[in-house]
Amino acid sequence: MLAKLCRGRERPDCRTYPRHTRWHAERQALLSRHDIVFVGLRPPLATLTQREKIRGNRPAGSAARDAAHVHDGLLYDLEFDGSTPVTDMAQTLLTHLQTPRPRSCFFAG
């Protein structure tokens, strides 16, 4: 869902939207009727740096700069570091969805 909301916007706005109060408030209103899970993915810096090199369309060092602050101030319902197999992450998410839980922290603040 987030990818869909970010489509057509500048990439930095998508990555840092909770710091943009109006944008976050608009998304809270838009999604208020939905049961959402806000998931954070924090791959190791080595993985991000490798992807940066492979892509070839980012300035050298931008992965490290972004990794240092991109999650600042964010609260997630679930977090993954990317080292877990995708099927295990999916199972964790499905289990999370099947258990009683408070409203997503996306709506906090």
DRENTORKOL-3810 file (N, C-alpha, C; in nm, 4 decimals):
REM DRENTORKOL-3810
@n.u->0.0810; n.v->-0.1191; n.w->0.0000; ca.u->0.0000; ca.v->0.0000; ca.w->0.0000; c.u->0.0857; c.v->0.1260; c.w->0.0000
@n.u->0.1923; n.v->0.1290; n.w->0.0807; ca.u->0.2774; ca.v->0.2472; ca.w->0.0854; c.u->0.3381; c.v->0.2760; c.w->-0.0504
@n.u->0.3822; n.v->0.1697; n.w->-0.1196; ca.u->0.4397; ca.v->0.1909; ca.w->-0.2518; c.u->0.3378; c.v->0.2576; c.w->-0.3437
@n.u->0.2131; n.v->0.2178; n.w->-0.3326; ca.u->0.1091; ca.v->0.2776; ca.w->-0.4148; c.u->0.0901; c.v->0.4250; c.w->-0.3781
@n.u->0.0934; n.v->0.4560; n.w->-0.2487; ca.u->0.0774; ca.v->0.5946; ca.w->-0.2054; c.u->0.1944; c.v->0.6802; c.w->-0.2496
@n.u->0.3127; n.v->0.6214; n.w->-0.2577; ca.u->0.4315; ca.v->0.6975; ca.w->-0.2923; c.u->0.4485; c.v->0.7163; c.w->-0.4422
@n.u->0.3814; n.v->0.6393; n.w->-0.5214; ca.u->0.3985; ca.v->0.6476; ca.w->-0.6659; c.u->0.3747; c.v->0.7899; c.w->-0.7138
@n.u->0.4681; n.v->0.8401; n.w->-0.7907; ca.u->0.4542; ca.v->0.9728; ca.w->-0.8478; c.u->0.5067; c.v->1.0838; c.w->-0.7584
@n.u->0.5547; n.v->1.0503; n.w->-0.6402; ca.u->0.6100; ca.v->1.1510; ca.w->-0.5502; c.u->0.7609; c.v->1.1405; c.w->-0.5514
@n.u->0.8254; n.v->1.2478; n.w->-0.5128; ca.u->0.9712; ca.v->1.2443; ca.w->-0.5021; c.u->1.0107; c.v->1.1413; c.w->-0.3980
@n.u->1.1116; n.v->1.0654; n.w->-0.4264; ca.u->1.1554; ca.v->0.9576; ca.w->-0.3381; c.u->1.1817; c.v->1.0030; c.w->-0.1936
@n.u->1.2487; n.v->1.1153; n.w->-0.1679; ca.u->1.2716; ca.v->1.1538; ca.w->-0.0284; c.u->1.1420; c.v->1.1748; c.w->0.0495
@n.u->1.0374; n.v->1.2250; n.w->-0.0149; ca.u->0.9106; ca.v->1.2427; ca.w->0.0547; c.u->0.8536; c.v->1.1091; c.w->0.0985
@n.u->0.8699; n.v->1.0077; n.w->0.0163; ca.u->0.8165; ca.v->0.8768; ca.w->0.0497; c.u->0.8925; c.v->0.8146; c.w->0.1654
@n.u->1.0224; n.v->0.8319; n.w->0.1663; ca.u->1.1024; ca.v->0.7682; ca.w->0.2704; c.u->1.0878; c.v->0.8370; c.w->0.4048
@n.u->1.0556; n.v->0.9628; n.w->0.4062; ca.u->1.0561; ca.v->1.0376; ca.w->0.5316; c.u->0.9201; c.v->1.0970; c.w->0.5642
@n.u->0.8129; n.v->1.0418; n.w->0.5097; ca.u->0.6834; ca.v->1.1063; ca.w->0.5219; c.u->0.6361; c.v->1.1329; c.w->0.6643
@n.u->0.6645; n.v->1.0490; n.w->0.7661; ca.u->0.6116; ca.v->1.0841; ca.w->0.8980; c.u->0.6690; c.v->1.2145; c.w->0.9518
@n.u->0.7839; n.v->1.2558; n.w->0.9036; ca.u->0.8406; ca.v->1.3823; ca.w->0.9480; c.u->0.7699; c.v->1.5004; c.w->0.8818
@n.u->0.6922; n.v->1.4725; n.w->0.7811; ca.u->0.6140; ca.v->1.5758; ca.w->0.7137; c.u->0.4722; c.v->1.5674; c.w->0.7699
@n.u->0.4464; n.v->1.6449; n.w->0.8717; ca.u->0.3248; ca.v->1.6319; ca.w->0.9509; c.u->0.1977; c.v->1.6339; c.w->0.8670
@n.u->0.1857; n.v->1.7289; n.w->0.7757; ca.u->0.0630; ca.v->1.7366; ca.w->0.6961; c.u->0.0447; c.v->1.6122; c.w->0.6109
@n.u->0.1525; n.v->1.5678; n.w->0.5473; ca.u->0.1463; ca.v->1.4490; ca.w->0.4621; c.u->0.1055; c.v->1.3285; c.w->0.5453
@n.u->0.1645; n.v->1.3134; n.w->0.6626; ca.u->0.1316; ca.v->1.2004; ca.w->0.7492; c.u->-0.0138; c.v->1.2078; c.w->0.7935
@n.u->-0.0596; n.v->1.3247; n.w->0.8331; ca.u->-0.1980; ca.v->1.3417; ca.w->0.8766; c.u->-0.2958; c.v->1.3090; c.w->0.7644
@n.u->-0.2623; n.v->1.3474; n.w->0.6429; ca.u->-0.3475; ca.v->1.3159; ca.w->0.5280; c.u->-0.3559; c.v->1.1649; c.w->0.5080
@n.u->-0.2431; n.v->1.0963; n.w->0.5215; ca.u->-0.2422; ca.v->0.9504; ca.w->0.5028; c.u->-0.3144; c.v->0.8797; c.w->0.6162
@n.u->-0.3018; n.v->0.9351; n.w->0.7378; ca.u->-0.3765; ca.v->0.8779; ca.w->0.8493; c.u->-0.5268; c.v->0.8845; c.w->0.8208
@n.u->-0.5732; n.v->0.9981; n.w->0.7718; ca.u->-0.7152; ca.v->1.0130; ca.w->0.7395; c.u->-0.7554; c.v->0.9176; c.w->0.6269
@n.u->-0.6722; n.v->0.9091; n.w->0.5245; ca.u->-0.7010; ca.v->0.8231; ca.w->0.4101; c.u->-0.7116; c.v->0.6761; c.w->0.4509
@n.u->-0.6269; n.v->0.6339; n.w->0.5423; ca.u->-0.6205; ca.v->0.4921; ca.w->0.5807; c.u->-0.6963; c.v->0.4607; c.w->0.7092
@n.u->-0.7639; n.v->0.5574; n.w->0.7674; ca.u->-0.8241; ca.v->0.5402; ca.w->0.8997; c.u->-0.9258; c.v->0.4276; c.w->0.9085
@n.u->-0.9890; n.v->0.3936; n.w->0.8008; ca.u->-1.0900; ca.v->0.2863; ca.w->0.8015; c.u->-1.0294; c.v->0.1488; c.w->0.7780
@n.u->-0.8989; n.v->0.1455; n.w->0.7586; ca.u->-0.8327; ca.v->0.0198; ca.w->0.7243; c.u->-0.7492; c.v->-0.0330; c.w->0.8401
@n.u->-0.7405; n.v->-0.1640; n.w->0.8449; ca.u->-0.6543; ca.v->-0.2310; ca.w->0.9409; c.u->-0.5189; c.v->-0.2469; c.w->0.8731
@n.u->-0.4221; n.v->-0.1650; n.w->0.9106; ca.u->-0.2925; ca.v->-0.1710; ca.w->0.8446; c.u->-0.1850; c.v->-0.2178; c.w->0.9421
@n.u->-0.0773; n.v->-0.2664; n.w->0.8866; ca.u->0.0417; ca.v->-0.3021; ca.w->0.9628; c.u->0.1560; c.v->-0.2225; c.w->0.9016
@n.u->0.2205; n.v->-0.1420; n.w->0.9826; ca.u->0.3300; ca.v->-0.0569; ca.w->0.9374; c.u->0.4592; c.v->-0.1346; c.w->0.9596
@n.u->0.5233; n.v->-0.1726; n.w->0.8503; ca.u->0.6404; ca.v->-0.2601; ca.w->0.8558; c.u->0.7668; c.v->-0.1827; c.w->0.8190
@n.u->0.8676; n.v->-0.1961; n.w->0.9026; ca.u->0.9981; ca.v->-0.1362; ca.w->0.8753; c.u->1.0958; c.v->-0.2435; c.w->0.8305
@n.u->1.1697; n.v->-0.2152; n.w->0.7270; ca.u->1.2721; ca.v->-0.3068; ca.w->0.6781; c.u->1.4064; c.v->-0.2367; c.w->0.6901
@n.u->1.4935; n.v->-0.2943; n.w->0.7702; ca.u->1.6248; ca.v->-0.2345; ca.w->0.7975; c.u->1.7359; c.v->-0.3306; c.w->0.7567
@n.u->1.7657; n.v->-0.3386; n.w->0.6283; ca.u->1.8743; ca.v->-0.4266; ca.w->0.5846; c.u->2.0085; c.v->-0.3784; c.w->0.6379
@n.u->2.1053; n.v->-0.4689; n.w->0.6519; ca.u->2.2387; ca.v->-0.4274; ca.w->0.6968; c.u->2.3002; c.v->-0.3284; c.w->0.5974
@n.u->2.3857; n.v->-0.2414; n.w->0.6482; ca.u->2.4502; ca.v->-0.1415; ca.w->0.5638; c.u->2.5255; c.v->-0.2057; c.w->0.4482
@n.u->2.5892; n.v->-0.3197; n.w->0.4721; ca.u->2.6627; ca.v->-0.3878; ca.w->0.3647; c.u->2.5692; c.v->-0.4237; c.w->0.2491
@n.u->2.4492; n.v->-0.4659; n.w->0.2799; ca.u->2.3506; ca.v->-0.4996; ca.w->0.1762; c.u->2.3085; c.v->-0.3746; c.w->0.1002
@n.u->2.2833; n.v->-0.2681; n.w->0.1724; ca.u->2.2426; ca.v->-0.1425; ca.w->0.1078; c.u->2.3530; c.v->-0.0887; c.w->0.0168
@n.u->2.4760; n.v->-0.0972; n.w->0.0640; ca.u->2.5900; ca.v->-0.0486; ca.w->-0.0147; c.u->2.6067; c.v->-0.1318; c.w->-0.1407
@n.u->2.5895; n.v->-0.2630; n.w->-0.1274; ca.u->2.5997; ca.v->-0.3516; ca.w->-0.2445; c.u->2.4908; c.v->-0.3171; c.w->-0.3460
@n.u->2.3700; n.v->-0.2968; n.w->-0.3005; ca.u->2.2602; ca.v->-0.2607; ca.w->-0.3912; c.u->2.2874; c.v->-0.1271; c.w->-0.4589
@n.u->2.3423; n.v->-0.0333; n.w->-0.3830; ca.u->2.3761; ca.v->0.0982; ca.w->-0.4386; c.u->2.4724; c.v->0.0830; c.w->-0.5559
@n.u->2.5742; n.v->0.0005; n.w->-0.5392; ca.u->2.6731; ca.v->-0.0209; ca.w->-0.6459; c.u->2.6102; c.v->-0.0888; c.w->-0.7665
@n.u->2.5274; n.v->-0.1887; n.w->-0.7426; ca.u->2.4638; ca.v->-0.2631; ca.w->-0.8517; c.u->2.3698; c.v->-0.1725; c.w->-0.9313
@n.u->2.2923; n.v->-0.0918; n.w->-0.8620; ca.u->2.1988; ca.v->-0.0017; ca.w->-0.9304; c.u->2.2735; c.v->0.0986; c.w->-1.0174
@n.u->2.3802; n.v->0.1534; n.w->-0.9637; ca.u->2.4603; ca.v->0.2461; ca.w->-1.0412; c.u->2.3988; c.v->0.3824; c.w->-1.0657
@n.u->2.2836; n.v->0.4092; n.w->-1.0089; ca.u->2.2187; ca.v->0.5381; ca.w->-1.0334; c.u->2.2084; c.v->0.6239; c.w->-0.9067
@n.u->2.2875; n.v->0.5882; n.w->-0.8063; ca.u->2.2902; ca.v->0.6656; ca.w->-0.6823; c.u->2.4324; c.v->0.7113; c.w->-0.6553
@n.u->2.4483; n.v->0.8286; n.w->-0.5998; ca.u->2.5835; ca.v->0.8749; ca.w->-0.5648; c.u->2.6470; c.v->0.7813; c.w->-0.4622
@n.u->2.7753; n.v->0.7573; n.w->-0.4770; ca.u->2.8461; ca.v->0.6723; ca.w->-0.3826; c.u->2.8310; c.v->0.7281; c.w->-0.2414
@n.u->2.7996; n.v->0.6415; n.w->-0.1477; ca.u->2.7826; ca.v->0.6827; ca.w->-0.0092; c.u->2.6411; c.v->0.7215; c.w->0.0289
@n.u->2.5511; n.v->0.7307; n.w->-0.0686; ca.u->2.4146; ca.v->0.7729; ca.w->-0.0357; c.u->2.3415; c.v->0.6670; c.w->0.0465
@n.u->2.3725; n.v->0.5406; n.w->0.0265; ca.u->2.3081; ca.v->0.4355; ca.w->0.1060; c.u->2.3446; c.v->0.4509; c.w->0.2533
@n.u->2.4711; n.v->0.4774; n.w->0.2800; ca.u->2.5152; ca.v->0.4955; ca.w->0.4190; c.u->2.4521; c.v->0.6201; c.w->0.4800
@n.u->2.4457; n.v->0.7281; n.w->0.4033; ca.u->2.3842; ca.v->0.8510; ca.w->0.4548; c.u->2.2361; c.v->0.8282; c.w->0.4854
@n.u->2.1666; n.v->0.7637; n.w->0.3936; ca.u->2.0240; ca.v->0.7377; ca.w->0.4142; c.u->2.0008; c.v->0.6442; c.w->0.5329
@n.u->2.0804; n.v->0.5373; n.w->0.5407; ca.u->2.0626; ca.v->0.4381; ca.w->0.6469; c.u->2.0802; c.v->0.4999; c.w->0.7849
@n.u->2.1599; n.v->0.6042; n.w->0.7929; ca.u->2.1881; ca.v->0.6672; ca.w->0.9213; c.u->2.0677; c.v->0.7425; c.w->0.9777
@n.u->1.9699; n.v->0.7778; n.w->0.8927; ca.u->1.8595; ca.v->0.8600; ca.w->0.9435; c.u->1.7220; c.v->0.8260; c.w->0.8900
@n.u->1.7114; n.v->0.7398; n.w->0.7922; ca.u->1.5830; ca.v->0.7195; ca.w->0.7254; c.u->1.4732; c.v->0.6672; c.w->0.8195
@n.u->1.5104; n.v->0.5980; n.w->0.9251; ca.u->1.4109; ca.v->0.5457; ca.w->1.0188; c.u->1.3936; c.v->0.6327; c.w->1.1432
@n.u->1.4636; n.v->0.7460; n.w->1.1473; ca.u->1.4537; ca.v->0.8338; ca.w->1.2641; c.u->1.3091; c.v->0.8733; c.w->1.2905
@n.u->1.2678; n.v->0.8575; n.w->1.4132; ca.u->1.1347; ca.v->0.9007; ca.w->1.4529; c.u->1.0217; c.v->0.8096; c.w->1.4090
@n.u->1.0520; n.v->0.6986; n.w->1.3478; ca.u->0.9471; ca.v->0.6088; ca.w->1.3004; c.u->0.9236; c.v->0.4959; c.w->1.3996
@n.u->0.7983; n.v->0.4624; n.w->1.4186; ca.u->0.7596; ca.v->0.3472; ca.w->1.4987; c.u->0.6909; c.v->0.2494; c.w->1.4057
@n.u->0.7300; n.v->0.1239; n.w->1.4138; ca.u->0.6736; ca.v->0.0225; ca.w->1.3261; c.u->0.5986; c.v->-0.0817; c.w->1.4075
@n.u->0.5005; n.v->-0.1430; n.w->1.3449; ca.u->0.4303; ca.v->-0.2550; ca.w->1.4075; c.u->0.5169; c.v->-0.3804; c.w->1.4025
@n.u->0.5897; n.v->-0.3964; n.w->1.2946; ca.u->0.6835; ca.v->-0.5077; ca.w->1.2764; c.u->0.8098; c.v->-0.4531; c.w->1.2123
@n.u->0.9226; n.v->-0.5151; n.w->1.2446; ca.u->1.0489; ca.v->-0.4769; ca.w->1.1803; c.u->1.1234; c.v->-0.6021; c.w->1.1377
@n.u->1.1871; n.v->-0.5920; n.w->1.0223; ca.u->1.2703; ca.v->-0.6990; ca.w->0.9696; c.u->1.4041; c.v->-0.6392; c.w->0.9290
@n.u->1.5091; n.v->-0.7207; n.w->0.9351; ca.u->1.6408; ca.v->-0.6715; ca.w->0.8949; c.u->1.6840; c.v->-0.7255; c.w->0.7586
@n.u->1.5993; n.v->-0.8032; n.w->0.6966; ca.u->1.6302; ca.v->-0.8545; ca.w->0.5635; c.u->1.7103; c.v->-0.9835; c.w->0.5640
@n.u->1.7550; n.v->-1.0285; n.w->0.6812; ca.u->1.8342; ca.v->-1.1516; ca.w->0.6856; c.u->1.7450; c.v->-1.2757; c.w->0.6940
@n.u->1.6199; n.v->-1.2551; n.w->0.7286; ca.u->1.5252; ca.v->-1.3651; ca.w->0.7399; c.u->1.4713; c.v->-1.3999; c.w->0.6011
@n.u->1.4582; n.v->-1.5292; n.w->0.5708; ca.u->1.3997; ca.v->-1.5662; ca.w->0.4411; c.u->1.2612; c.v->-1.5034; c.w->0.4226
@n.u->1.2305; n.v->-1.4691; n.w->0.3009; ca.u->1.1036; ca.v->-1.4018; ca.w->0.2688; c.u->0.9842; c.v->-1.4818; c.w->0.3187
@n.u->0.9874; n.v->-1.6130; n.w->0.3027; ca.u->0.8733; ca.v->-1.6942; ca.w->0.3469; c.u->0.8547; c.v->-1.6841; c.w->0.4988
@n.u->0.9637; n.v->-1.6753; n.w->0.5737; ca.u->0.9539; ca.v->-1.6607; ca.w->0.7193; c.u->0.8983; c.v->-1.5232; c.w->0.7560
@n.u->0.9421; n.v->-1.4193; n.w->0.6837; ca.u->0.8887; ca.v->-1.2856; ca.w->0.7100; c.u->0.7392; c.v->-1.2826; c.w->0.6798
@n.u->0.6993; n.v->-1.3461; n.w->0.5708; ca.u->0.5574; ca.v->-1.3502; ca.w->0.5350; c.u->0.4772; c.v->-1.4235; c.w->0.6425
@n.u->0.5312; n.v->-1.5327; n.w->0.6940; ca.u->0.4618; ca.v->-1.6067; ca.w->0.7995; c.u->0.4492; c.v->-1.5227; c.w->0.9263
@n.u->0.5543; n.v->-1.4494; n.w->0.9595; ca.u->0.5490; ca.v->-1.3602; ca.w->1.0760; c.u->0.4395; c.v->-1.2558; c.w->1.0574
@n.u->0.4316; n.v->-1.1979; n.w->0.9392; ca.u->0.3285; ca.v->-1.0985; ca.w->0.9103; c.u->0.1893; c.v->-1.1606; c.w->0.9183
@n.u->0.1715; n.v->-1.2776; n.w->0.8600; ca.u->0.0403; ca.v->-1.3444; ca.w->0.8653; c.u->0.0002; c.v->-1.3764; c.w->1.0085
@n.u->0.0951; n.v->-1.4229; n.w->1.0875; ca.u->0.0673; ca.v->-1.4521; ca.w->1.2284; c.u->0.0277; c.v->-1.3240; c.w->1.3013
@n.u->0.0993; n.v->-1.2179; n.w->1.2737; ca.u->0.0679; ca.v->-1.0872; ca.w->1.3335; c.u->-0.0742; c.v->-1.0446; c.w->1.2977
@n.u->-0.1125; n.v->-1.0660; n.w->1.1742; ca.u->-0.2460; ca.v->-1.0269; ca.w->1.1289; c.u->-0.3559; c.v->-1.1110; c.w->1.1930
@n.u->-0.3235; n.v->-1.2335; n.w->1.2314; ca.u->-0.4240; ca.v->-1.3250; ca.w->1.2866; c.u->-0.4391; c.v->-1.3137; c.w->1.4379
@n.u->-0.3567; n.v->-1.2331; n.w->1.5025; ca.u->-0.3646; ca.v->-1.2201; ca.w->1.6475; c.u->-0.4236; c.v->-1.0849; c.w->1.6841
@n.u->-0.4963; n.v->-1.0809; n.w->1.7966; ca.u->-0.5486; ca.v->-0.9503; ca.w->1.8409; c.u->-0.4320; c.v->-0.8552; c.w->1.8668
@n.u->-0.4479; n.v->-0.7307; n.w->1.8253; ca.u->-0.3407; ca.v->-0.6336; ca.w->1.8410; c.u->-0.4011; c.v->-0.4940; c.w->1.8477
@n.u->-0.3285; n.v->-0.4019; n.w->1.9041; ca.u->-0.3781; ca.v->-0.2632; ca.w->1.9060; c.u->-0.3743; c.v->-0.2042; c.w->1.7651
@n.u->-0.4371; n.v->-0.0929; n.w->1.7490; ca.u->-0.4345; ca.v->-0.0222; ca.w->1.6217; c.u->-0.2900; c.v->0.0086; c.w->1.5827
@n.u->-0.2624; n.v->0.0097; n.w->1.4555; ca.u->-0.1262; ca.v->0.0319; ca.w->1.4056; c.u->-0.0659; c.v->0.1591; c.w->1.4628
@n.u->0.0637; n.v->0.1528; n.w->1.4912; ca.u->0.1333; ca.v->0.2707; ca.w->1.5413; c.u->0.1416; c.v->0.3792; c.w->1.4342
@n.u->0.1086; n.v->0.3451; n.w->1.3099; ca.u->0.1029; ca.v->0.4453; ca.w->1.2030; c.u->0.0071; c.v->0.5587; c.w->1.2419
@n.u->-0.0953; n.v->0.5251; n.w->1.3213; ca.u->-0.1957; ca.v->0.6233; ca.w->1.3581; c.u->-0.1615; c.v->0.6986; c.w->1.4870
@n.u->-0.0489; n.v->0.6660; n.w->1.5481; ca.u->-0.0068; ca.v->0.7383; ca.w->1.6679; c.u->0.0453; c.v->0.8760; c.w->1.6298
@n.u->0.0239; n.v->0.9696; n.w->1.7138; ca.u->0.0806; ca.v->1.1030; ca.w->1.6925; c.u->0.0084; c.v->1.1896; c.w->1.5994
END
